[in-house]
Amino acid sequence: MKHLSDIQIRDPFVLPLESEGRYYLYGSTDANIWGKGTGFDAYVSSNLQQWEGPFTIFRPGEDFFSDTNFWAPEVYPYGNVFIMFATFRRKDNGLLGTAVLAANNPLGPFELHSDGPLTPESWSSLDGSLHIDGEGQPWMVFCHEWQQTGDGEVCAVRLSEDLKRAEGEPLLLFRASEAPWTTPFLSERFPGRSNYVTDGPYLVRGEDGALHMLWASFIDNKYALGLACSLTGRVEGPWEQEREPLYRSDGGHGMIFRTFGGEFLLAIHTPNRTPDERPIFLPVKQRDGRIMV
């Protein structure tokens, strides 16, 4: 058995399956996620304290479209299967893209389900997340990477019902610099350039029905997590940014899940450096239409 402090993971994502009484923990699990990709592992717990694993849930075949940067898997029950949204760096053009994988079991093995990446071929895109709107239409919310745009973007695109294809062009929801709490990210790779980062969008419906989005960026080059709220309650927005970050102590890429006891917890990784990143869970309260840690 492992405790959270024993598990090196970035971009943690928790799937509670109440029918089993078990929580599944996914994330970027390669020891060095910045290099060649190995695959994804998962952990299982009945109490969120002690975790079994790692369990191998995905390893690429020789014909897989990527062999580098395996990032941010999110797993959802969908129909009769479990689907995974995950980011990979393409072999053909060297750009990041998000694809959908599927399995009959939450522990896999997961295999490619979509027709390759669902993000635009000429974009460097990452951290795709599933959202089902009020009409049952599936969407993918994702980031158009700051290294390509300078000012990172959060976008959304409609998906086919079987999640194999994107339908139509992506919609720009907002740019990182629109949030009052973000500051330029100073990168050694892009000296002298004012960069604003978007990472890890995740949509959650509040108890009052409001549609909120968690997303990560930087404050004085420290990883932080912010919130936006859709003024229409729809993924298309417009989106209004909270003035203050939700979490600013060198952690982010968050999601919110509900425990079997009815408590809401925020999952993030902190600190934001390899190999020290660990998952933590923080209690979340909702008050006056706002989400607070």
MOZI-V901053 format. One record per pair of residues at least 12 apart in sequence whose C-alpha atoms are under 10 Angstrom apart, sorted by the first residue. I is the first residue (numbers start at 1). GAP is how many residues later the second one is. Records with the same first field share a line. If there is no record, write none. Layout:
I->GAP + GAP
//
This chain:
1->42 + 43 + 44 + 48 + 49 + 50 + 51 + 52 + 53
2->41 + 42 + 43 + 47 + 48 + 49 + 50 + 51 + 52
3->42 + 45 + 46 + 47 + 48 + 49 + 276
4->44 + 45 + 46 + 47 + 274 + 275 + 276 + 277
5->44 + 271 + 272 + 273 + 274 + 275
6->45 + 272 + 273
7->22 + 36 + 44 + 46 + 47 + 269 + 270 + 271 + 272
8->19 + 20 + 21 + 22 + 23 + 261 + 266 + 267 + 268 + 269 + 270 + 271
9->16 + 17 + 18 + 19 + 20 + 21 + 22 + 24 + 32 + 33 + 63 + 259 + 260 + 261 + 265 + 266 + 267 + 268 + 269 + 270
10->16 + 17 + 18 + 19 + 20 + 23 + 61 + 62 + 63 + 241 + 242 + 243 + 244 + 258 + 259 + 260 + 261 + 262 + 263 + 264 + 265 + 266 + 267 + 268 + 269
11->15 + 16 + 17 + 18 + 60 + 61 + 62 + 63 + 116 + 188 + 189 + 240 + 241 + 242 + 243 + 244 + 256 + 257 + 258 + 259 + 266 + 267 + 268
12->13 + 14 + 15 + 16 + 17 + 60 + 61 + 62 + 240 + 241 + 242 + 243 + 254 + 255 + 256 + 257 + 266 + 267 + 268 + 269
13->12 + 13 + 14 + 15 + 29 + 59 + 60 + 61 + 62 + 240 + 241 + 242 + 243 + 244 + 253 + 254 + 255 + 256 + 266
14->12 + 13 + 28 + 29 + 30 + 34 + 60 + 61 + 62 + 241 + 242 + 243 + 244 + 245 + 251 + 252 + 253
15->29 + 59 + 60 + 61 + 62 + 91 + 241 + 242 + 243 + 244
16->28 + 29 + 30 + 60 + 241 + 242 + 243 + 244
17->29 + 60 + 89 + 242 + 243
18->28 + 241 + 242
20->26
21->24 + 25 + 26 + 238 + 239
22->22 + 23 + 24 + 25 + 26 + 237 + 238
23->20 + 21 + 22 + 23 + 24 + 25 + 28 + 236 + 237
24->18 + 19 + 20 + 21 + 22 + 24 + 27 + 28 + 51 + 82 + 83
25->16 + 17 + 18 + 19 + 20 + 23 + 26 + 27 + 28 + 29 + 48 + 49 + 50 + 242 + 254
26->14 + 15 + 16 + 17 + 18 + 28 + 31 + 46 + 47 + 48 + 49 + 58 + 80 + 81
27->13 + 14 + 15 + 16 + 43 + 44 + 45 + 46 + 47 + 48 + 59 + 242 + 252
28->12 + 13 + 14 + 41 + 42 + 43 + 44 + 45 + 46 + 58 + 59
29->12 + 13 + 25 + 41 + 42 + 43 + 44
30->39 + 40 + 41 + 245
31->243 + 244
32->37 + 38 + 242 + 243
33->35 + 36 + 37 + 38 + 241 + 242
34->34 + 35 + 36 + 37 + 240
35->32 + 33 + 34 + 35
36->30 + 31 + 32 + 33 + 34 + 53
37->22 + 23 + 29 + 30 + 31 + 32 + 33 + 34 + 51 + 52
38->20 + 21 + 22 + 29 + 30 + 31 + 32
39->17 + 18 + 19 + 20 + 21 + 28 + 29 + 30 + 31 + 32
40->14 + 15 + 16 + 17 + 18 + 19 + 20 + 30 + 31 + 32 + 33 + 46 + 69 + 70
41->12 + 13 + 14 + 15 + 16 + 17 + 18 + 32 + 66 + 67
42->12 + 13 + 14 + 15 + 16 + 31 + 64 + 65 + 66
43->12 + 13 + 14 + 64
44->63
46->214
47->212 + 213
48->211 + 233
55->52 + 53 + 54
56->51 + 52 + 53 + 54
57->46 + 48 + 49 + 50 + 51 + 52 + 53 + 54
58->43 + 45 + 49 + 50 + 51 + 52 + 53 + 54
59->50 + 51 + 52
60->50 + 51 + 52
61->50 + 51
64->26 + 27 + 47 + 48 + 52
65->23 + 24 + 25 + 26 + 27 + 47 + 51 + 52
66->21 + 22 + 23 + 24 + 25 + 26 + 28 + 29 + 30 + 31
67->21 + 22 + 23 + 24
68->19 + 20 + 21 + 22 + 23 + 26 + 28
69->18 + 19 + 20 + 21 + 27
70->16 + 17 + 18 + 19 + 26 + 28
71->14 + 15 + 16 + 17 + 18 + 25 + 27 + 55 + 56
72->12 + 13 + 14 + 15 + 16 + 26 + 54 + 55 + 56 + 57 + 128 + 181
73->12 + 13 + 14 + 15 + 25 + 26 + 27 + 28 + 54 + 55 + 56
74->12 + 13 + 26 + 53 + 54 + 55 + 56 + 128 + 181
75->25 + 26 + 27 + 28 + 31 + 32 + 54 + 55
76->26 + 30 + 53 + 54
77->25 + 26 + 27 + 28 + 29
78->24 + 84 + 85
79->83
80->23 + 24 + 25
81->21 + 22 + 23 + 24 + 25
82->19 + 20 + 21 + 22 + 23 + 24 + 25 + 26 + 28
83->17 + 18 + 19 + 20 + 21 + 22 + 23 + 25 + 27 + 28 + 29 + 30 + 47 + 80
84->14 + 15 + 16 + 17 + 18 + 19 + 22 + 24 + 26 + 27 + 28 + 29 + 44 + 45 + 46
85->13 + 14 + 15 + 16 + 17 + 28 + 29 + 32 + 33 + 41 + 42 + 43 + 44 + 45 + 55 + 78
86->12 + 13 + 14 + 15 + 31 + 40 + 41 + 42 + 43
87->12 + 13 + 30 + 32 + 38 + 39 + 40 + 41 + 55
88->29 + 37 + 38 + 39
89->28 + 35 + 36 + 37
90->26 + 27 + 31 + 34
92->29
93->28 + 29 + 31
94->28 + 30
95->26 + 27 + 28 + 29 + 30 + 31 + 50 + 53
96->21 + 23 + 24 + 25 + 26 + 27 + 28 + 29 + 30 + 31 + 48 + 49
97->19 + 20 + 21 + 22 + 23 + 24 + 25 + 26 + 27 + 28 + 29 + 30 + 31 + 45 + 46 + 47 + 48
98->16 + 18 + 19 + 20 + 21 + 22 + 26 + 27 + 28 + 29 + 30 + 31 + 42 + 44 + 45
99->13 + 14 + 15 + 16 + 17 + 18 + 19 + 20 + 27 + 28 + 29 + 64 + 65 + 66
100->12 + 13 + 14 + 15 + 16 + 17 + 18 + 28 + 30 + 63 + 64 + 65
101->12 + 13 + 14 + 15 + 62 + 63
102->12
112->52
113->49 + 50 + 51 + 52
114->48 + 49 + 50 + 51 + 52
115->48 + 49 + 50 + 51
116->48 + 49
117->47 + 48 + 49
118->22 + 39 + 40 + 41 + 45 + 46 + 47 + 48 + 49
119->21 + 22 + 23 + 24 + 25 + 36 + 37 + 38 + 46 + 47 + 50 + 51
120->24 + 37 + 46 + 49 + 50
123->20 + 21 + 22 + 25 + 26
124->19 + 20 + 21 + 22 + 23 + 24 + 25
125->17 + 18 + 19 + 20 + 21 + 22 + 23 + 27 + 28 + 29 + 30 + 74
126->15 + 16 + 17 + 18 + 19 + 28 + 72 + 73 + 74 + 75
127->13 + 14 + 15 + 16 + 17 + 18 + 27 + 71 + 72 + 73 + 74 + 75 + 126
128->12 + 13 + 14 + 15 + 16 + 26 + 27 + 28 + 29 + 71 + 72 + 73 + 74
129->12 + 13 + 14 + 27 + 71 + 72 + 73 + 74
130->12 + 26 + 29 + 33 + 71 + 72 + 73
131->25 + 27 + 28 + 71 + 72 + 73 + 104
132->26 + 27 + 71 + 103
133->100 + 101 + 102
134->99 + 100 + 101
136->25
137->21 + 22 + 23 + 24
138->19 + 20 + 21 + 22 + 23 + 24 + 25 + 28
139->17 + 18 + 19 + 20 + 21 + 22 + 24 + 27 + 28 + 31 + 96
140->15 + 16 + 17 + 18 + 19 + 23 + 26 + 30 + 61 + 95
141->13 + 14 + 15 + 16 + 17 + 29 + 30 + 31 + 32 + 59 + 60 + 61 + 62 + 72 + 94
142->12 + 13 + 14 + 15 + 28 + 30 + 31 + 56 + 57 + 58 + 59 + 60
143->12 + 13 + 29 + 30 + 31 + 32 + 33 + 54 + 55 + 56 + 57 + 58 + 72
144->12 + 28 + 31 + 53 + 54 + 55
145->51 + 52 + 53 + 54
146->29 + 30 + 39 + 49 + 50 + 51 + 52 + 53
147->40 + 42 + 43 + 48 + 49 + 50
148->47
149->26 + 46 + 47 + 48
150->25 + 26 + 34 + 35 + 40 + 43 + 44 + 45 + 46 + 47
151->23 + 24 + 25 + 26 + 27 + 33 + 34 + 43 + 44 + 45 + 46 + 47
152->22 + 23 + 24 + 25 + 43 + 44 + 45 + 46 + 47 + 65
153->19 + 20 + 21 + 22 + 23 + 24 + 25 + 43 + 44 + 45 + 46
154->16 + 17 + 18 + 19 + 20 + 21 + 22 + 43 + 44 + 45 + 46 + 47 + 61
155->14 + 15 + 16 + 17 + 18 + 19 + 20 + 46 + 80 + 81
156->13 + 14 + 15 + 16 + 17 + 79 + 80
157->12 + 13 + 14 + 15 + 78 + 79
158->12 + 13
171->64 + 65
172->64 + 65 + 66
173->57 + 62 + 63 + 64 + 65 + 66
174->24 + 54 + 63 + 64 + 65 + 66 + 67
175->21 + 22 + 23
176->19 + 20 + 21 + 22 + 23 + 39 + 40 + 41 + 42 + 65
177->18 + 19 + 20 + 21 + 40
178->18 + 61 + 62 + 63
179->38 + 47 + 48 + 49 + 61 + 62 + 63 + 64 + 65 + 66
180->46 + 61 + 62 + 63 + 64 + 65
181->36 + 37 + 38 + 43 + 44 + 45 + 60 + 61 + 62 + 63 + 64 + 65 + 67
182->14 + 15 + 16 + 34 + 35 + 36 + 37 + 38 + 39 + 41 + 42 + 43 + 44 + 61 + 62 + 63
183->12 + 13 + 14 + 34 + 35 + 36 + 37 + 38 + 39
184->12 + 13 + 33 + 34 + 35 + 36 + 37
185->12 + 32 + 33 + 34 + 35 + 36 + 37 + 38
186->32 + 34 + 35
187->34
195->23
196->21 + 22 + 23
197->18 + 19 + 20 + 21 + 26
198->17 + 18 + 19 + 20 + 27 + 55
199->15 + 16 + 17 + 18 + 19 + 24 + 25 + 26 + 53 + 54 + 55
200->13 + 14 + 15 + 16 + 17 + 25 + 52 + 53 + 54 + 55
201->12 + 13 + 14 + 15 + 24 + 25 + 26 + 27 + 52 + 53 + 54
202->12 + 13 + 14 + 25 + 51 + 52 + 53 + 54
203->12 + 24 + 25 + 26 + 27 + 32 + 52 + 53
204->25 + 51 + 52 + 53
205->24 + 28 + 51
206->23 + 80 + 81 + 83 + 84 + 85
207->79 + 80 + 82 + 83 + 84
208->78 + 79 + 80 + 81 + 82
209->24 + 80
210->19 + 20 + 21 + 22 + 23 + 24 + 79 + 80
211->17 + 18 + 19 + 20 + 21 + 22 + 23 + 24 + 26 + 28 + 78
212->15 + 16 + 17 + 18 + 19 + 21 + 22 + 23 + 27 + 28 + 29 + 77 + 78 + 79
213->13 + 14 + 15 + 16 + 17 + 22 + 26 + 27 + 28 + 41 + 42
214->12 + 13 + 14 + 15 + 31 + 32 + 38 + 39 + 40 + 41 + 42 + 52 + 77
215->12 + 13 + 30 + 31 + 37 + 38 + 39 + 40
216->29 + 30 + 31 + 32 + 35 + 36 + 37 + 38
217->28 + 31 + 34 + 35 + 36
218->27 + 30 + 32 + 33 + 34
219->26 + 29 + 30 + 31
221->29
222->26 + 27 + 28 + 29 + 30 + 49 + 50
223->24 + 25 + 26 + 27 + 28 + 29 + 30 + 46 + 47 + 48 + 49 + 50
224->21 + 22 + 23 + 24 + 25 + 26 + 27 + 28 + 29 + 30 + 46 + 48
225->19 + 20 + 21 + 22 + 23 + 24 + 25 + 26 + 27 + 28 + 29 + 43
226->15 + 16 + 17 + 18 + 19 + 20 + 21 + 22 + 26 + 27 + 28
227->12 + 13 + 14 + 15 + 16 + 17 + 18 + 19 + 20 + 63 + 64 + 65
228->12 + 13 + 14 + 15 + 17 + 62
229->12 + 13 + 60 + 61
242->48
245->47
246->45 + 46 + 47
247->21 + 45 + 46
249->21 + 22 + 23
250->19 + 20 + 21 + 22 + 23
251->16 + 17 + 18 + 19 + 20 + 21 + 22 + 26 + 27 + 28 + 29
252->14 + 15 + 16 + 17 + 18 + 19 + 20 + 27
253->14 + 15 + 16 + 17 + 19
254->12 + 13 + 14 + 15 + 25 + 26 + 27
255->12 + 13 + 26
256->12 + 25 + 26 + 27 + 28
257->24 + 27
258->26
263->20 + 21 + 22
264->17 + 18 + 19 + 20 + 21 + 22 + 29
265->15 + 16 + 17 + 18 + 19 + 20 + 28
266->14 + 15 + 16 + 17 + 18 + 19 + 26 + 27
267->12 + 13 + 14 + 15 + 16
268->12 + 13 + 14
269->12
//
